[in-house]
């Protein structure tokens, strides 16, 4: 009788064990499905967000950083949804009728239609300046002198947070707009220079176009920063093939496209626009070619920054 009772207890405990396992697996499946559903909702929400107008800062010469003196500074409209990618002149940046040479960064002026912020580097005829620029005409005014020369300025939505690269370095700076005071946002990165900066969701991505630390031999190391600043928190790769090195050479416009499906988009100061939909290191795909700006019939080709105007 005692053995029978023991067997019954064993059967019952085994049944309870399997039932609890089934329940745990069911709960895990529900959680997984919920997580996937949340991800899908995020993608749908992002896709349904109003599409911004994309502009490029285009200079008259091809160079690395610091940008040399004398390059004319223009604004082009870029349509990444068009096939082929549309690329059209909008305006040339001037202050009081004087051409502004060697502008190094351009970003949205949130809430103000047809206006943008621009920065200049150390070799501009308006050196280390923060400019207020009318996009349609290029007419600009000097708002402040920045405490360090900058490139690739980005605004984080309409929060008032502006971040830029200290020209010729991999140091990210927080920029007081319109005051022009710059403070350290992050320590210098693992490469000697960053060549482009963009906002991806609630993070900043900085790209070093000619290095291959993350997925050798492919080019385009990408480092992720939170909006709180500090050291980078993740690293990725644009995975540009060495045969296409001019796609990421040298100074770059860097833009995350959530509207047309191009995602990480790079315009180079060599006059090439390309994109990659996945920047996971050492996992296909490699970047896809979009446009050679030198074949468009336009007068200016060399891209140094992108901006999204909402």
N, C-alpha and C positions, 0 to 999 in steps of 0.2 A: 504493500500500500504506500509505503514511504517512497519507494522508487517511482511508482506511478505519479505520485504528487510532484516529485522532483522533475519528471519528464514534462508534466503539464506546465510547471513553472517555466521550464526552459523554452517550451514552445511559445508560451505567452510572451516571454521576454524577447525572443527572436522576432516575433511578429511586431511587437512594439518598436523594436530597433529599426526594422525595415520600413514601418509606417513613418517613423520620425525621419528616416533618410529620404523617403519619398517626399515628405512634406518640405524638408530642407531644400531638396532639389527643385521642387515646385516653386518655393519662395525665391530661390536663386534665379530660376528661369524668369519669374515675374519681374525681379529686380533688373535682370539683364535686358529684358524686353522694354522695361521702363526707361532704362538708360539709353538704349538705342532709339526709343521713341523721342526722348528729350533731345538727342543729337539731331534727329531728323527735323524736329521742330525748330532747332537753332538754325539749321541750314535753310529751312523754308523761310524763317523770319529774316535771315540775312538776304536771301534772294528777293524777298518782297520789299526790302528797304528801298527808299527812293534812290535811283541811280544818280551818282554825281557826274558832273562834267569834268573830264580829265584834261589837264593842261601840262605842257612840258616847258621847262626852262631850256632854251636852245641857244648855244653860243656859236660864234663864227669860226672858232678854232677848236682843235682836238688836243686835249691835254690831260695830265694827271693833276694832283693837288700838291701844293697850292696852285691855284689857277693863275697863269701868267697875265700880265697886263695887256690891255688893248683889244680883248674880244668883245664884239658887239653882243648885246644881250636881248634876246627876243622871247616871245611867248607863242607857243603853238597849241592848237587844239588837237587832241588825239582821241579817236573813237576806236576803242578796242572791240566793240561789237561789230564793226564793219569788216567786210572781207573783200579786198585786203584792208588792213588797218588804215584808217583815214588819218592824215597828217597835214594840217593846214595852218598857215601863218595867221596870227591874230594881231600882234603889235610888237613894237620895239620900245624898250624901256628907256625913258628919258627923264631928266630932272631939269625943269626950266628950259626945255629945248635942247639940253646937252645930253648926248648919248651916254648912258651909264655903261661902263665897260666892266666885264668880268663879274657879273652877278653870280653868286654861288648857290643860292637856295631860294625856294618859292613855296609858300603854303597858303592855305585858305585864311581869309579873315572872316571867321564865322559870323553869320547873321547880317553881313553887309554885302549885298549883291554887287557883282562886278569888281570887287576889290580883293587884293591879296597882300600878304606881307612878303617882303623879299629881304635877303641879306647879301652883303658883299664881303669878299675876302680882303686879304692884306694888299693885293696888287691892283685893286680896282682904282679908277680915278676918283671914286667916292669910297675910300677904304673903310672897312669895318663899320658899315652902316646898316641900320634897320630902315627899310623903305616901305612906304605905303604906296601901292601900285594899283592904278585902274587897269584892269585886264584888257578891256576892249580897245583902249587907246595907248597903253604903255606909259601914260603920264604918271610920274611918281614924285613923291616928296620925301625928304630926309626927316625921319622921326626921331632917331637917336643914333648915337655912336655906341656900338656894342663893345663891351669890355675885353673881348677877345674876337679875332676874326673867325667867322662861321661859314659853314656850308650845310646844305641839305636840311633846312629847318622843317619841322613837322608840328602841326597842332593836334592835340588829342581831343577831337570833337570840339565842343563848345565849353569845355571845362576851364579854359584859361591856362592849361598846361602846354607850353611850347618847349620842344627839345630839338637841339641841333648838334652837329658834329663840329668840334673845334677844328678849324681848317688844317688839313695836312696831318691829322692824327686819328687815333681811334678813341678819343675822349668824347663822351657825350656830355653836353652842357644843358642845363635848364636855363631858358631865356625869359627874362622879364619883358613882357610886351604890354605897353609900348616903351618901357623904360630903357631897355637895352642892356640891363645888368645881367651878367652870365655867372652862374654858379655851377659847381661840379654836380652832375646828375649821376654819373657812373665813373668808376676808375678806368684807366686806359684798357682797351681790349687786348686780346691775345695776338692780334696782328698789328703791324705798324700804322696802318691807316684803315679807316672805314671809308667806303666810296658811295654809300647810299643809305637812306633811312626811310622807314615807312611804319605806319600803324597797322597792326593786324589784330582785329578784335580789341582786347584790352591790354595788348602788349606792343612794344616797339621791337622791330626787327632791323638790325644793322647788317650790311653786307660788305664783305671785303672781296672785291671782284677778281683779283689776280692771285689769290692764295688758295692752297689746297690742303689745309691742316686737317680737315674733317673727313674728306673722302677722296684722298689722293688716288689717281692724278687729276680728278675732275676739279673744276675751279668754282669759286663763289662760296666762301664760308659765311654762314649767317648766324648771328648771335641774338638771342632774345632777352629783352629786359622788361621788367614790370614797370607800371606807371609810378611806382614808389621810388624808382631809381635803385642804385646799388649795383653790385656785380651782375653779370649775365646769368640767367637761370636755365638756359637751354641752348643747344647748338644744332644747326642744321646745315644742309648744303644745297646750293642751286644746281650742282652737278653738271656744270658746263663742260663740254668736251674740249680738250686742248686744241683740237682742230678748229674750233669756233671761238678761240680765245678773245677775238675782238668783240664778241657779244657782251663780255663783262670787263672791257678795258676802256679807259681806266676809271675816269669819273663816271658816275652812274645816276640815272633816275631810277628810283626803286618805288614800286607801287603795288599794293595788294588790291586786286580787282575782284569784288564780290558781285558784280553786276553781269558781266559778260562771260564769266566762267574761266577767265585767263588766270586768276589767282596771282601768284607771285610774278610780277612783270618787271623786266629790266630794260631800260633804254640806255645805250652807252654813248660815251663821247667819241666813239668810233662810228656812230651813225647806224646802229643796229637796235631793233626792238625784238625781244624774245619773251617767252614766258614758260613757267613750269607749274604744273598743278599739284606737285608733290615734292616737298623738300626734305623728306626723310632721308638721312644719309645713306648713300650707296644702294639705294633701291630705285629701280626704274620708275618713271621715265626721266630722260635727260631733257633739257629745255627744247622748246619748239620755236623755230624762226617765225617772226611775224612780218618784219619790214626792214628793208634797207633804205634809210631816209635819203641817201645820196642819189637814189634813182627816182625820186618823187617829182622832180622838176622844181622843188622849192630852193630858195637861196641859202637856207641855213639847215644844218643837219645834225649838229653834235649836241646830244642830250646830257644835261647835268643834273636835272631834278624833275620829278613829277609832282603835281598837286591835284587833289580832288576838291572841286568846288561844289558844295551842296547848296 
